[in-house]
Amino acid sequence: MNKFITFILFLLIIVVGCKKHDQNKTIDPNSTVSISSLTTTSNTTVIIGDSFLGGTGSSYYQLGLGWLLQRSILNAANKNLSPKKGTGYPVFINMYELFFANFGASTTGTLIAAGSTNSRLKLTAGQSISITNVSINYADIIYNSSASSGSVQISINGNTVKTKALSGTGLQNTFDGSPITQFQQLTKTTDIIVITATANVEIAGLEIWSNITSSPFIYTLSKGGTGVQDWNTPDAMDEIAFYLNNPAVAKNAPKFLGIALGTNTLYYAPKSLTPSAYITALQTFITGINSRATNVQYIITVPAKANESVFPIIAAGYTYQDYVKAIVDFATTNGYALVRYDLTQMGTGNTAY
């Protein structure tokens, strides 16, 4: 897996045009997706994927695809190459990844198997999340209201700065447009921000932001072993739509949905689909999202190629190129952007896994 890290740097370059296609070369962006909007405006970007997106096999989390992709977008927005500083911060939906990432977050709560990533955090009264090593002026949680009650208290260095009541139905967040600091100042990286529950709270995501008027909002949802059919359930699509319809962003602002799936479709028997069945499942998913969110622009990944002497294609009679053609044709027909791993060594060699 380490060799694939080199090619993550090409990710925003290898988003190729969907109006024209040449199997032998990478093509400049020429689709309905505006890369400048992706990186420079206040918008919502949601990326779903399997363990490849989650960084499985990386020596540490910050070398994983999900982290590097989020940072690439945020740093491009701020023209900043620092691994942590930038216009904003990524939103962790897989709560295991939040605490595994050495991001400066810790908790006294308990991880539970729930939500689209099968990884949420349960806090009981008095339990908390502590955050440091960040420079922010907004700190909020996304929570499951049916399993939450009471409120959360937010403190900085032991001083309570805000109390937010929990209410509503389904997924909710505590964002109300007001910062946790005075005069839009940012916290220092040495400050300790603590979010404490007054009763049971089921947390789906942690939102820590700075400069929200100019920052993209990025949500990454990764769950190992999944295929597109796992994201086709009403609950999963409702959750994805919740993030796309971020209340901090205007309703007519661009929304981007990256679909970083397909590896398990080719190489994992429980999720195997033929090329045509995979496209049908993709279309079902996109139709479901479009019924829940407007103005969504799609970016679809052509999965990396495995060493097929070790991991053969599961569906009998099909080749890697059959899947590539099906995905590229689908994107071309519908005007979706593509991330073309098949045009890198991860598609032409045996470097991915």
Secondary structure by P-SEA (a helix, b strand, c coil): cccccccccccccccccccccccccccccccccccccccccbbbbbbbbcccccccccccccccaaaaaaaaaaaaaacccccccccbbbbbcaaaaaaaccccccccbbbbbcccccbbbbbccccccccccccccbbbbbbcccccccbbbbbccccccbbbbbbbccccccccccccccccccccccbbbbbbbccbbbbcccccccccccbbbbbbbbbccccccccccaaaaaaaaaaaaccccccccbbbbbbcccccccccccccccaaaaaaaaaaaaaaaaacccbbbbbbbccccccccccccccccccaaaaaaaaaaaaaaaccccccccccccccccccc
